[in-house]
């Protein structure tokens, strides 16, 4: 039996038809990537599966007792609590009690919480949470306010996994994550023992994780088994057949319209049926939903800049005595296309703001070339005024924009970015994430520039818009500097990549992401060869050296070495006994003092084991000297 079945589903969102006779089944162990144009209803579909929204018509059948967990597109920010309290919050029934117990210091309250947890078999859930956090590699006691956005997203996923769901729903899980975290996500999802439905516009992520692609297109759902690249091939074939069928339909309709205009007497019995058929054809054509067009992107060019765009010399930027950028030097020339990548919080946006003059370097300088006109795309949409309309954000209250010397009505210009007249007159605050990014692109390209600086422009964009953005950047006559964690995007647009290591160092590599990987593989291979050569030389030197006369062990030391294995076995058995006690759920029912005493004894016993191993190593070296 399917975990979830959606049958003949209809759903409207105002005037927009999100679902129109749509069908979908979700089976055990499969990983479905849900794709579609911005605003087609992908997040809404996840809400239907979760049960937080209802259909206008049709049925959603969910397997009885199915556990569903969700990771939202933008998990809430937390200013209080720890990694453990957030992860444990995902556990049903006892999650809140486990979270409180982990930070509680009042003995009486601890006993009450412990009793509740034990009553509901919660200590087993506590072990599950800690196992997940151990896999993530985060300290359970870390305050949430100190975590980067990427690590907060990891903990939010841990909270989802802690409920041990059979179905996991993920909405844009890779947004704002660095490449290392995306790779980590891929490992977690491919190893998950359950079904997954996820929305993403990261094509490589989808290719690595999905077992099936489901496209939501004009209210219908189309299923494509296999990889993302295979889906692209099959979709093109489906659209080609659809276009041919539409052309044939339109041809027949045009012939019938021409026939009726010739004034044939429709009242004749033999013609009345043909008239009814024509009416039916008209109704079918009116109901047909044509595929949404593509964004039309055209950058508003400026006068050509000088050959030198930026000269960066020994740039250093520090905050609170912590170096974010160390001794970075580079030269950016006209028509360079530079990709920037690295861990979250490593200083990528800081570098951009240093180039824009918004952050003053601690040391070094940035020289801007002559006749440089910069337009900046920021990932947090800070340039947008959310209470103003879409049109006012682009035209600053005017009715026209000037694109490459030609005036164009702002509504007409926005239609190139797939905004209808009604949407163009709507306030920005009601737009989806993808629509806000499209608006930023429209605003960016409406202003003259010869340098584009873009911070995560690919977030939330649909596949068609992504492809067009790649083409525009590749053919842009000016200079482009772009921060992105979309590996395929960097590969497509970058002629040079600046890689941040998270410790303030920046490495410049010619080419895109594939070239970066190849570069570091060569570096590692060279290091391995150097280490192997050094070890070979060391071995040869040791063989060539005349052997010193062995001093050996004294009789007492020989006896001590002989006894060490049994002492170690005994010490490790005691350590295991203490560990078993710490893992016993009943321990916490006896109060915090008992647990603290046992934890202290464990530290002492571990020190004894470590000392015995150190002595064994010391005596072994003496024996072989």
Secondary structure as the mmCIF struct_conf table of DSSP 4:
data_model
#
loop_
_struct_conf.conf_type_id
_struct_conf.id
_struct_conf.beg_label_comp_id
_struct_conf.beg_label_asym_id
_struct_conf.beg_label_seq_id
_struct_conf.end_label_comp_id
_struct_conf.end_label_asym_id
_struct_conf.end_label_seq_id
BEND BEND1 UNK A 3 UNK A 3
STRN STRN1 UNK A 4 UNK A 13
TURN_TY1_P TURN_TY1_P1 UNK A 14 UNK A 15
STRN STRN2 UNK A 16 UNK A 26
TURN_TY1_P TURN_TY1_P2 UNK A 28 UNK A 29
STRN STRN3 UNK A 31 UNK A 35
TURN_TY1_P TURN_TY1_P3 UNK A 38 UNK A 39
BEND BEND2 UNK A 40 UNK A 41
HELX_RH_AL_P HELX_RH_AL_P1 UNK A 42 UNK A 50
TURN_TY1_P TURN_TY1_P4 UNK A 51 UNK A 51
BEND BEND3 UNK A 52 UNK A 53
BEND BEND4 UNK A 56 UNK A 56
STRN STRN4 UNK A 57 UNK A 62
TURN_TY1_P TURN_TY1_P5 UNK A 64 UNK A 65
STRN STRN5 UNK A 68 UNK A 71
TURN_TY1_P TURN_TY1_P6 UNK A 73 UNK A 74
HELX_LH_PP_P HELX_LH_PP_P1 UNK A 75 UNK A 77
BEND BEND5 UNK A 79 UNK A 81
STRN STRN6 UNK A 82 UNK A 82
HELX_RH_AL_P HELX_RH_AL_P2 UNK A 83 UNK A 88
TURN_TY1_P TURN_TY1_P7 UNK A 89 UNK A 90
BEND BEND6 UNK A 91 UNK A 91
TURN_TY1_P TURN_TY1_P8 UNK A 92 UNK A 94
HELX_RH_AL_P HELX_RH_AL_P3 UNK A 95 UNK A 103
HELX_RH_AL_P HELX_RH_AL_P4 UNK A 107 UNK A 119
TURN_TY1_P TURN_TY1_P9 UNK A 120 UNK A 121
HELX_RH_AL_P HELX_RH_AL_P5 UNK A 122 UNK A 136
TURN_TY1_P TURN_TY1_P10 UNK A 137 UNK A 137
TURN_TY1_P TURN_TY1_P11 UNK A 140 UNK A 141
BEND BEND7 UNK A 142 UNK A 142
STRN STRN7 UNK A 143 UNK A 143
HELX_RH_3T_P HELX_RH_3T_P1 UNK A 144 UNK A 146
BEND BEND8 UNK A 147 UNK A 147
HELX_RH_AL_P HELX_RH_AL_P6 UNK A 149 UNK A 162
TURN_TY1_P TURN_TY1_P12 UNK A 163 UNK A 163
BEND BEND9 UNK A 166 UNK A 166
STRN STRN8 UNK A 167 UNK A 171
BEND BEND10 UNK A 172 UNK A 172
TURN_TY1_P TURN_TY1_P13 UNK A 173 UNK A 176
HELX_RH_AL_P HELX_RH_AL_P7 UNK A 179 UNK A 190
TURN_TY1_P TURN_TY1_P14 UNK A 191 UNK A 191
BEND BEND11 UNK A 193 UNK A 194
STRN STRN9 UNK A 195 UNK A 199
HELX_RH_AL_P HELX_RH_AL_P8 UNK A 203 UNK A 209
BEND BEND12 UNK A 211 UNK A 211
STRN STRN10 UNK A 212 UNK A 217
TURN_TY1_P TURN_TY1_P15 UNK A 218 UNK A 219
STRN STRN11 UNK A 220 UNK A 225
BEND BEND13 UNK A 226 UNK A 226
HELX_RH_AL_P HELX_RH_AL_P9 UNK A 228 UNK A 261
TURN_TY1_P TURN_TY1_P16 UNK A 262 UNK A 263
TURN_TY1_P TURN_TY1_P17 UNK A 266 UNK A 267
BEND BEND14 UNK A 268 UNK A 268
HELX_RH_AL_P HELX_RH_AL_P10 UNK A 269 UNK A 287
HELX_LH_PP_P HELX_LH_PP_P2 UNK A 290 UNK A 292
STRN STRN12 UNK A 301 UNK A 301
BEND BEND15 UNK A 303 UNK A 303
HELX_LH_PP_P HELX_LH_PP_P3 UNK A 304 UNK A 306
BEND BEND16 UNK A 307 UNK A 307
STRN STRN13 UNK A 308 UNK A 319
TURN_TY1_P TURN_TY1_P18 UNK A 320 UNK A 321
STRN STRN14 UNK A 322 UNK A 333
TURN_TY1_P TURN_TY1_P19 UNK A 334 UNK A 335
STRN STRN15 UNK A 337 UNK A 341
BEND BEND17 UNK A 343 UNK A 343
TURN_TY1_P TURN_TY1_P20 UNK A 344 UNK A 345
BEND BEND18 UNK A 346 UNK A 347
HELX_RH_AL_P HELX_RH_AL_P11 UNK A 348 UNK A 355
TURN_TY1_P TURN_TY1_P21 UNK A 356 UNK A 357
BEND BEND19 UNK A 358 UNK A 359
BEND BEND20 UNK A 362 UNK A 362
STRN STRN16 UNK A 363 UNK A 368
TURN_TY1_P TURN_TY1_P22 UNK A 370 UNK A 371
STRN STRN17 UNK A 374 UNK A 377
TURN_TY1_P TURN_TY1_P23 UNK A 379 UNK A 380
TURN_TY1_P TURN_TY1_P24 UNK A 382 UNK A 383
BEND BEND21 UNK A 384 UNK A 384
TURN_TY1_P TURN_TY1_P25 UNK A 386 UNK A 387
BEND BEND22 UNK A 388 UNK A 388
STRN STRN18 UNK A 389 UNK A 389
HELX_RH_AL_P HELX_RH_AL_P12 UNK A 390 UNK A 395
TURN_TY1_P TURN_TY1_P26 UNK A 396 UNK A 397
BEND BEND23 UNK A 399 UNK A 399
STRN STRN19 UNK A 400 UNK A 403
TURN_TY1_P TURN_TY1_P27 UNK A 404 UNK A 405
STRN STRN20 UNK A 406 UNK A 409
HELX_RH_AL_P HELX_RH_AL_P13 UNK A 410 UNK A 415
TURN_TY1_P TURN_TY1_P28 UNK A 416 UNK A 418
HELX_RH_AL_P HELX_RH_AL_P14 UNK A 421 UNK A 424
TURN_TY1_P TURN_TY1_P29 UNK A 425 UNK A 425
BEND BEND24 UNK A 426 UNK A 426
STRN STRN21 UNK A 427 UNK A 427
HELX_RH_3T_P HELX_RH_3T_P2 UNK A 428 UNK A 430
BEND BEND25 UNK A 431 UNK A 431
HELX_RH_AL_P HELX_RH_AL_P15 UNK A 433 UNK A 445
TURN_TY1_P TURN_TY1_P30 UNK A 446 UNK A 446
BEND BEND26 UNK A 447 UNK A 447
STRN STRN22 UNK A 449 UNK A 449
BEND BEND27 UNK A 450 UNK A 450
STRN STRN23 UNK A 451 UNK A 455
BEND BEND28 UNK A 456 UNK A 456
TURN_TY1_P TURN_TY1_P31 UNK A 457 UNK A 460
HELX_RH_AL_P HELX_RH_AL_P16 UNK A 463 UNK A 475
BEND BEND29 UNK A 477 UNK A 478
STRN STRN24 UNK A 479 UNK A 483
HELX_RH_AL_P HELX_RH_AL_P17 UNK A 487 UNK A 493
BEND BEND30 UNK A 495 UNK A 495
STRN STRN25 UNK A 496 UNK A 500
BEND BEND31 UNK A 502 UNK A 504
STRN STRN26 UNK A 506 UNK A 510
BEND BEND32 UNK A 511 UNK A 512
HELX_RH_AL_P HELX_RH_AL_P18 UNK A 513 UNK A 544
BEND BEND33 UNK A 545 UNK A 545
HELX_LH_PP_P HELX_LH_PP_P4 UNK A 546 UNK A 550
HELX_RH_AL_P HELX_RH_AL_P19 UNK A 555 UNK A 582
TURN_TY1_P TURN_TY1_P32 UNK A 583 UNK A 583
HELX_RH_3T_P HELX_RH_3T_P3 UNK A 585 UNK A 590
HELX_RH_AL_P HELX_RH_AL_P20 UNK A 592 UNK A 624
#
